[in-house]
Amino acid sequence: RVGKSGEVEPGNEANKKVPIESKLGAGDLPKLMTVLYPVAANWELFTEQIGVPKYEVDTISASIGPVPNKATKCLNEAMSWWLANDPCPSRKKIAEVLRGNVVPYRELAKHFEADSQGGISERQQVSEISGIPSQKKETNVQRENVHVAVEPMLEKYLRSFYSHQISHTKEEWPPTFNVEYINLVLVQQRSLPAPKREAKEMITFTTKGHIHQVRGSRLSLEDIVSYEANRKVVIITGAPGVGKTTLAHKLAREWAQDNFLTEFWMLLYIPLREPIVRLAESLEALLKYYGESCNESDIEKIKQRQGNGVLLILDGWDELRQSCRDHDRFFPKLIRGEIPRLTECSVVVTSRPGAIESIRRHANRLIEILGFTEDQVKQYIHSYFKEEDVSSKLLRDLEDYPNVASTCYIAVNLAIVCYVYYASSFSLPPTLTEVYESFVLHTLLRHFHKREEDKEKIPSVDSVEDFQEPVKETLRHLGELALSGLKNDDLSFKREDLFAKCHVDETEPHFDGFGLLKTVPISLRARIETYYHFLHLTVQEFIAAYYIMRTEEKDKSVWLTNNFSNVRYQTVIKFLCGMDQFKKSVALRGFIKSATPKFKGALGMFLFECIYEGQWDKQCREVAEHNANRFCFTCERFNPHQWQVLSYVMAKSGALWHLQCNGCHLGERELKCLCRFLETATESLETFHLSQTLIDDQGIIYMAKILQSQVALSELILVESNLSDNAFLTLCSALEDHQCIQSLTIRDSSISHFNTVDALARLVMKLPALQMLKLNIKNFSRRDYDVTISAAMSANSSMNVVTPVWNNMKQ
């Protein structure tokens, strides 16, 4: 009881009321949230009315990504800010705001009144927060409510959440548009019948045991899980930032709206980087991610069905701690179907390619996200910049900076390029590293513009190094935290760890790493715990590179020596190679030089990418020498940027290369990038061997440019390249009058004999240096071969001709 003097009188201490005039503190937040939960739907308006500045409300909204119960978590953050910063936060102020609102909110005001019925009793708070009922006798209404609460509620909540919240935030950063270009290609599928011949986009079908590999088959979004299997396990891979999470969100939203995936009655989207998720060892622990929206009835319903009809989307396998990916841990066993009472659930996993080796064999479908096509990049840019002259200028500038343009098929890179172009007064940095440097700079400036009321105090800077020392010091601490997170596969940070590492005052209401971090409130029983992560994993990798670059020269060399072959750090190292300080470091460039002989295959391509980002022309010559001027790869799916990297290294090496591509996808984008530097470096290719590749009618144009430009090309081999008749005719036309081709091999089952026989006969007559001709064209008749052979002999009577009709025929 509170006496007239305001002091607590002896009596029932456990049920004492707090007077309305008392000042609230941070410790009151859980109690306040218990009562204010219904206000969450309009949290922005409510918190502005009690005194939270609009810029702070916007920052909170932007920093908390698409997570379950986002509105509640935003309200929690805003109320935390208010309790820490308002001169006199009180129940009275809350009551006044609630009384001036709609009827349901007015009803809440009574909890904050000071009369004998008002206030929030300690016993009531404990009851509401802990879930332990008070000693009051239950009414019939209360019993009815208890009955309703145990009904399964998760499915209904998820359909609402996926439809309206999962990929919609008030202010995205970097700013983008709701444009979803999702281009998928099927890489591998198990236990399926061979595809029909009319599937033009299939590039090879080979059988290894019970596995049918189908490379190059394009898929629509609806086709991802549209195949026959008792239990579907799909792995979706793609480069960093290419749109794996966007795809996962899209699948969840389409399921919620019953557009497809209707075979599943439940879809669970699980972001594996979240702290509450990654340590889960049971379904119950996993579903804590959805907080109070999931109850025991939901869990029991899933288990009763053994997971049948349930689809789990595990987003970000590469962001899960390595220890959590061990064979006997929960998530690998879930993928293998070894969790009791969950043996029939289907699983979709998204990941960067380098992290899937341990689970790849357990998937019955492997899919790759290709990223944006060239036309989609143009559409995105035109959507971003409403002014036609600005978007046209950026497209022209990208032509001048191919090393940036070749990365724009990745969604996050394109969004950052567009923003940096706008923020930099419509000028484009020449490398991807400089694009990210500019993005970090403008993110910091944006942060100070939002926080600093006196605009004259905002620093005028041209680079991150121009900021005052306290800012740079905090950035270095963030970089150390970023690198530590990558090392430990721990991509989310607790508030106390972040504040301690960055030496941030605990009274700081809303630290967001100068705009480089997002907050992730996790709902736990009786409290909400705040975690942080970087805007994107690629941003974290850049900040980690920034930190390494500012360590001692000796420390940099040691770190590179220990981590150069670690897949986890590849993006970090590429950013390092693109930084000015790295380019000027003789010792570090010497390390790259010494590493050249050691890395071939996939690691060889990574080394090429490092050289390309640093634009080290001289290093290309040494690469050629150590690889004996040969580059051979089988069944690799290089992205467009990597094809351009290969083109750069070959062109700048000054050597003649033997290039062999087996089982690769060579579409228009890939061949255009390969053509970028080779078209002008006319003595780069000596032999070109293409086996089981997909070359479409658009890509053959760039293939023709490459072949026409390479005056030293002496051998060309085309085996099952799935050429259409038009593509074959274009190829023949491009090779006519080539002066150096001595050996030509064509083996193909897709070329018809209509129109192509005459073109081939004309070609062999116009190759003056041709000595060896090998033909095996399935649809050619004996007469077609006769025509071709006669043409060859008339041009060179000593030519060696090999066909399926006359083996090793020699005249």
ZIUR-V850770 format. One record per residue. PSI is psi in radians with two decimals (NA if undefined). Layout:
psi=PSI
psi=PSI
//
This chain:
psi=2.60
psi=2.10
psi=3.12
psi=-0.51
psi=-0.14
psi=-0.13
psi=2.67
psi=2.20
psi=2.71
psi=2.67
psi=-2.41
psi=1.53
psi=-0.58
psi=-0.39
psi=0.46
psi=2.61
psi=2.56
psi=2.25
psi=2.58
psi=-0.53
psi=-0.23
psi=2.49
psi=2.35
psi=2.72
psi=-3.12
psi=-0.53
psi=-0.27
psi=-0.10
psi=-0.85
psi=-0.66
psi=-0.75
psi=-0.74
psi=-0.53
psi=-0.71
psi=-0.62
psi=0.07
psi=-0.75
psi=-0.31
psi=-0.21
psi=-0.59
psi=-0.51
psi=0.76
psi=-0.60
psi=-0.85
psi=-0.78
psi=-0.84
psi=-0.55
psi=-0.65
psi=-0.51
psi=-0.09
psi=0.20
psi=2.19
psi=2.58
psi=-0.68
psi=-0.57
psi=-0.66
psi=-0.77
psi=-0.71
psi=-0.76
psi=-0.77
psi=-0.72
psi=-0.58
psi=-0.41
psi=1.96
psi=-2.96
psi=1.57
psi=2.77
psi=2.55
psi=0.69
psi=-0.77
psi=-0.72
psi=-0.71
psi=-0.63
psi=-0.73
psi=-0.74
psi=-0.80
psi=-0.74
psi=-0.71
psi=-0.62
psi=-0.75
psi=-0.76
psi=-0.77
psi=-0.56
psi=-0.43
psi=-0.39
psi=2.39
psi=-0.62
psi=1.29
psi=2.17
psi=2.83
psi=-0.53
psi=-0.76
psi=-0.74
psi=-0.78
psi=-0.71
psi=-0.73
psi=-0.75
psi=-0.69
psi=-0.49
psi=0.18
psi=-2.92
psi=2.87
psi=-0.82
psi=-0.61
psi=-0.54
psi=-0.61
psi=-0.56
psi=-0.41
psi=-0.48
psi=-0.41
psi=-0.28
psi=0.15
psi=2.78
psi=0.01
psi=-2.98
psi=-0.40
psi=-0.14
psi=-3.00
psi=2.97
psi=2.00
psi=2.61
psi=-0.68
psi=-0.71
psi=-0.69
psi=-0.81
psi=-0.73
psi=-0.82
psi=-0.63
psi=-0.74
psi=-0.34
psi=0.04
psi=2.11
psi=2.59
psi=3.10
psi=0.00
psi=2.61
psi=2.32
psi=2.46
psi=2.98
psi=-0.64
psi=-0.73
psi=-0.72
psi=-0.67
psi=-0.71
psi=-0.68
psi=-0.69
psi=-0.74
psi=-0.65
psi=-0.48
psi=-0.02
psi=2.54
psi=2.29
psi=-0.13
psi=-0.77
psi=-0.80
psi=-0.75
psi=-0.79
psi=-0.68
psi=-0.67
psi=-0.76
psi=-0.83
psi=-0.61
psi=-0.63
psi=-0.31
psi=-0.53
psi=-0.63
psi=0.39
psi=1.97
psi=2.70
psi=-0.66
psi=1.81
psi=2.61
psi=2.10
psi=2.61
psi=2.43
psi=-3.00
psi=2.82
psi=1.11
psi=2.14
psi=1.56
psi=1.83
psi=1.88
psi=2.08
psi=2.57
psi=2.37
psi=2.19
psi=-0.73
psi=2.53
psi=2.47
psi=2.63
psi=0.81
psi=2.64
psi=2.71
psi=2.49
psi=2.77
psi=2.67
psi=-0.50
psi=-0.07
psi=1.58
psi=-0.42
psi=-0.08
psi=2.38
psi=-0.35
psi=2.59
psi=1.92
psi=2.53
psi=2.24
psi=1.73
psi=-2.18
psi=0.15
psi=2.23
psi=2.07
psi=2.17
psi=1.76
psi=2.33
psi=0.04
psi=2.07
psi=2.47
psi=2.59
psi=2.95
psi=-0.66
psi=-0.36
psi=-0.08
psi=-0.77
psi=0.33
psi=1.34
psi=2.85
psi=2.13
psi=2.52
psi=-0.68
psi=2.11
psi=2.24
psi=1.96
psi=2.30
psi=2.23
psi=2.05
psi=2.87
psi=2.82
psi=2.82
psi=2.21
psi=0.11
psi=-0.27
psi=0.50
psi=-0.79
psi=-0.66
psi=-0.74
psi=-0.76
psi=-0.76
psi=-0.71
psi=-0.77
psi=-0.77
psi=-0.74
psi=-0.70
psi=-0.65
psi=-0.77
psi=-0.55
psi=0.17
psi=0.56
psi=-0.71
psi=-3.01
psi=0.49
psi=-0.20
psi=-0.24
psi=2.25
psi=-0.26
psi=2.33
psi=2.17
psi=1.94
psi=2.12
psi=1.82
psi=1.99
psi=-0.20
psi=-0.27
psi=2.34
psi=-0.67
psi=-0.33
psi=-0.80
psi=-0.36
psi=0.13
psi=2.42
psi=0.23
psi=2.86
psi=-0.69
psi=-0.79
psi=-0.64
psi=-0.73
psi=-0.01
psi=-0.34
psi=-0.54
psi=0.14
psi=-2.36
psi=-0.10
psi=-0.12
psi=2.32
psi=-3.11
psi=-0.53
psi=-0.64
psi=-0.78
psi=-0.75
psi=-0.64
psi=-0.73
psi=-0.76
psi=-0.62
psi=-0.58
psi=0.12
psi=0.41
psi=0.02
psi=2.30
psi=0.13
psi=2.29
psi=2.12
psi=2.23
psi=1.88
psi=1.74
psi=2.06
psi=0.92
psi=-0.64
psi=-0.26
psi=-0.02
psi=2.46
psi=2.53
psi=-0.67
psi=-0.52
psi=-0.17
psi=0.04
psi=2.67
psi=-0.67
psi=0.17
psi=2.99
psi=-0.88
psi=-0.77
psi=-0.69
psi=-0.60
psi=-0.75
psi=-0.66
psi=-0.14
psi=0.59
psi=0.14
psi=2.12
psi=2.39
psi=0.22
psi=0.41
psi=-0.27
psi=0.14
psi=2.60
psi=2.68
psi=2.36
psi=2.21
psi=2.30
psi=2.53
psi=2.73
psi=2.66
psi=-0.63
psi=-0.18
psi=0.05
psi=0.00
psi=-0.63
psi=-0.33
psi=-0.14
psi=-0.72
psi=-0.25
psi=-0.07
psi=2.51
psi=0.09
psi=2.33
psi=2.20
psi=2.53
psi=2.43
psi=2.14
psi=-0.36
psi=-2.96
psi=2.52
psi=2.97
psi=-0.71
psi=-0.65
psi=-0.62
psi=-0.78
psi=-0.75
psi=-0.72
psi=-0.82
psi=-0.72
psi=-0.54
psi=-0.61
psi=-0.83
psi=1.97
psi=-0.49
psi=2.15
psi=-0.66
psi=-0.58
psi=-0.83
psi=-0.65
psi=-0.66
psi=-0.72
psi=-0.72
psi=-0.65
psi=-0.71
psi=-0.64
psi=-0.56
psi=-0.58
psi=-0.36
psi=1.29
psi=-0.47
psi=-0.43
psi=-0.76
psi=-0.65
psi=-0.21
psi=-0.07
psi=-0.09
psi=-0.27
psi=2.21
psi=-0.85
psi=-0.62
psi=-0.75
psi=-0.72
psi=-0.73
psi=-0.71
psi=-0.79
psi=-0.76
psi=-0.80
psi=-0.68
psi=-0.75
psi=-0.81
psi=-0.40
psi=0.48
psi=0.76
psi=0.76
psi=2.61
psi=2.18
psi=2.59
psi=-0.30
psi=2.80
psi=-0.64
psi=-0.78
psi=-0.53
psi=-0.79
psi=-0.62
psi=-0.78
psi=-0.65
psi=-0.77
psi=-0.76
psi=-0.85
psi=-0.47
psi=-0.73
psi=-0.78
psi=-0.69
psi=-0.71
psi=-0.81
psi=-0.56
psi=-0.64
psi=-0.53
psi=-0.51
psi=1.98
psi=-0.62
psi=1.72
psi=-0.39
psi=-0.32
psi=-0.15
psi=2.22
psi=2.55
psi=1.88
psi=2.69
psi=-0.23
psi=2.92
psi=-0.58
psi=-0.24
psi=-0.17
psi=2.82
psi=2.77
psi=-0.71
psi=-0.65
psi=-0.80
psi=-0.62
psi=-0.74
psi=-0.67
psi=-0.70
psi=-0.70
psi=-0.70
psi=-0.69
psi=-0.69
psi=-0.71
psi=-0.70
psi=-0.79
psi=-0.71
psi=-0.70
psi=-0.71
psi=-0.72
psi=-0.71
psi=0.14
psi=0.74
psi=1.60
psi=0.05
psi=2.53
psi=2.40
psi=2.67
psi=-0.80
psi=-0.63
psi=-0.75
psi=-0.83
psi=-0.69
psi=-0.77
psi=-0.67
psi=0.06
psi=0.78
psi=2.40
psi=2.29
psi=-0.36
psi=-0.14
psi=2.11
psi=-0.65
psi=1.36
psi=2.25
psi=0.44
psi=0.74
psi=0.53
psi=0.01
psi=-0.12
psi=2.70
psi=2.54
psi=2.52
psi=1.58
psi=2.30
psi=2.16
psi=2.02
psi=2.82
psi=2.17
psi=-0.01
psi=2.87
psi=2.14
psi=2.36
psi=2.25
psi=2.86
psi=2.60
psi=2.86
psi=2.81
psi=-0.66
psi=2.68
psi=-0.62
psi=-0.64
psi=-0.73
psi=-0.72
psi=-0.63
psi=-0.74
psi=-0.62
psi=-0.72
psi=-0.67
psi=-0.72
psi=-0.82
psi=-0.69
psi=-0.40
psi=0.22
psi=3.05
psi=2.65
psi=-0.73
psi=-0.73
psi=-0.65
psi=-0.79
psi=-0.74
psi=-0.77
psi=-0.76
psi=-0.74
psi=-0.70
psi=-0.38
psi=0.03
psi=-0.59
psi=0.12
psi=2.06
psi=-0.58
psi=-0.55
psi=0.18
psi=-0.77
psi=-0.66
psi=-0.81
psi=-0.64
psi=-0.69
psi=-0.71
psi=-0.80
psi=-0.43
psi=-0.10
psi=2.49
psi=-0.76
psi=-0.59
psi=-0.75
psi=-0.56
psi=-0.15
psi=1.94
psi=-0.69
psi=-0.74
psi=-0.64
psi=-0.57
psi=-0.62
psi=-0.79
psi=-0.71
psi=-0.78
psi=-0.43
psi=-0.28
psi=-0.81
psi=-0.29
psi=-0.33
psi=2.12
psi=3.07
psi=-2.35
psi=-0.71
psi=-0.49
psi=-0.75
psi=-0.66
psi=-0.73
psi=-0.72
psi=-0.73
psi=-0.66
psi=-0.77
psi=-0.71
psi=-0.77
psi=-0.57
psi=-0.15
psi=0.91
psi=1.56
psi=-0.73
psi=-0.57
psi=-0.44
psi=-0.62
psi=-0.74
psi=-0.61
psi=-0.77
psi=-0.75
psi=-0.77
psi=-0.36
psi=0.19
psi=0.61
psi=0.45
psi=2.47
psi=1.94
psi=2.25
psi=2.58
psi=2.27
psi=0.57
psi=2.51
psi=1.48
psi=2.46
psi=2.92
psi=-0.68
psi=-0.67
psi=-0.60
psi=-0.65
psi=-0.64
psi=-0.82
psi=-0.75
psi=-0.75
psi=-0.84
psi=-0.76
psi=-0.76
psi=-0.68
psi=-0.16
psi=-0.42
psi=0.30
psi=2.84
psi=2.17
psi=2.63
psi=1.84
psi=2.16
psi=2.16
psi=2.02
psi=2.17
psi=0.56
psi=2.72
psi=2.10
psi=1.37
psi=-2.94
psi=-0.79
psi=-0.76
psi=-0.80
psi=-0.56
psi=-0.71
psi=-0.69
psi=-0.56
psi=-0.35
psi=-0.88
psi=-0.48
psi=-0.47
psi=-0.55
psi=-0.35
psi=1.53
psi=-0.14
psi=1.12
psi=-0.48
psi=2.26
psi=-0.77
psi=2.52
psi=2.00
psi=2.02
psi=2.07
psi=2.21
psi=0.94
psi=2.75
psi=1.93
psi=1.94
psi=3.09
psi=-0.46
psi=-0.69
psi=-0.51
psi=-0.41
psi=-0.77
psi=-0.56
psi=-0.73
psi=-0.70
psi=-0.70
psi=-0.85
psi=-0.67
psi=-0.61
psi=-0.45
psi=1.56
psi=-0.30
psi=0.07
psi=2.14
psi=-0.34
psi=2.29
psi=2.19
psi=2.16
psi=1.95
psi=2.04
psi=1.02
psi=0.13
psi=0.74
psi=2.38
psi=2.95
psi=-0.74
psi=-0.71
psi=-0.69
psi=-0.70
psi=-0.71
psi=-0.71
psi=-0.78
psi=-0.74
psi=-0.69
psi=-0.52
psi=-0.24
psi=2.40
psi=0.26
psi=2.29
psi=-0.28
psi=-0.20
psi=2.05
psi=-0.43
psi=2.25
psi=2.15
psi=2.21
psi=2.06
psi=2.02
psi=2.51
psi=0.04
psi=-0.35
psi=2.31
psi=3.05
psi=-0.13
psi=2.23
psi=-0.39
psi=-0.46
psi=-0.83
psi=-0.68
psi=-0.70
psi=-0.71
psi=-0.73
psi=-0.66
psi=-0.87
psi=-0.41
psi=-0.37
psi=0.35
psi=1.59
psi=-0.45
psi=0.02
psi=2.19
psi=-0.46
psi=2.19
psi=2.07
psi=2.11
psi=2.37
psi=1.45
psi=1.98
psi=-0.67
psi=0.07
psi=2.42
psi=3.05
psi=-0.66
psi=-0.68
psi=-0.73
psi=-0.67
psi=-0.76
psi=-0.78
psi=-0.75
psi=-0.70
psi=-0.72
psi=-0.71
psi=-0.75
psi=-0.57
psi=-0.48
psi=-0.64
psi=1.82
psi=-0.29
psi=0.17
psi=2.48
psi=2.22
psi=2.26
psi=2.11
psi=2.90
psi=-0.30
psi=-0.77
psi=1.81
psi=2.20
psi=0.69
psi=2.32
psi=2.29
psi=NA
//
